[in-house]
C-alpha cells in the first residue's frame, strides 16, 4: 500500500471512529448556571464560552473534547479534558 493510500485509509478509519463517537453527543443547556459559569471564567482566566463547557462537564461528570491546549490546561484538576487525537487514537 503506497504512503498516500495508507494515510487516506487511516484518516477514513479515524473519521469512522469519530462518527461513532458523535452519535453519543448530547446538547446540554447552561441555563441556570450563568453565575457559576461567570465565576469559573474569572477564576480560570478563560472565556465564558469555555467556562460553560467546564461547568457543564463538572456538573454532569462528562469529559469535554477540545483541541485548545490552554483550555485543557486550565481545566486540569476540575474535569478530565481530552483532545480529539486522544479520543480516536
N, C-alpha and C positions, 0 to 999 in steps of 0.2 A: 504494500500500500504506500503510495507516494506521500511525502510530508504534508502537502496541502490537503490531500484527501483525508489523511489521518486526522488532521486538525479540524476539518469540517465535520468528521464523524464524531469527534469528542465534543464539539460545540453542539451538535444535534442531540447528543446524549444528555448533556447538561441542560439544554433547553427543555428536554422531555422531563427531566427531574424537576426543573423549576415549574413547569406546567402542572405537575402533580402537586407540588407544594402550594401553588396558588389556589388550588381547589379548596384548601382548608382555611384560607384567609377570611376573616370576619371584619366587617366595618364596625367600629365602636365609636360612640359619641362621647365627646368630652363634656357635654352639658352637665352642669352642676359641679364641675371640678375646676372651674376657672380660677378660683383663688389659689388652690394648691398648685395648679399649673404655673401661674404667675410667680408664686413664691419659689417654685423649683427652678424656673428660668433665671430668676435673680440669684439664687444660691449657687447654681452651676455655671452661670455666665453663658447660657445658651439662649437661642431664640425661643419664644413662647411656643411656636410650632413644634420645635424639637422637644421641648419640655412636655408637651402634651403626649408625645409617644412614651416618654419615660414614665409619666404619671399613670397612664393607662396600662402600660406593661406591668408596672409595680402593683397596681390595684387588681389586675386580673391574672397575675402570675404568668405573664407571657414573655416571650423573647423577641424583642424588636430586631429587625434586619435592616442594616444601613451600610452604605459604603463610606460614610463620613467618619473618618478616624477620630476627629475631635469629639463628636457625639459619643462614640463608643468609649472614648477615654473618660469623658465627663460622667457618663452613666455607670462607670465601674464602681462596684460596691453597692449599687442600688438595684440594678437589674443586669442580667446577662444579655449582652448585645452581640449579635453575630453579623459578619459580613456575608454577602451572598456567596462568595467564594467558600467560606467556612461551611455554609449550609449545603451547597451542592458538590463540594469537593473539587 
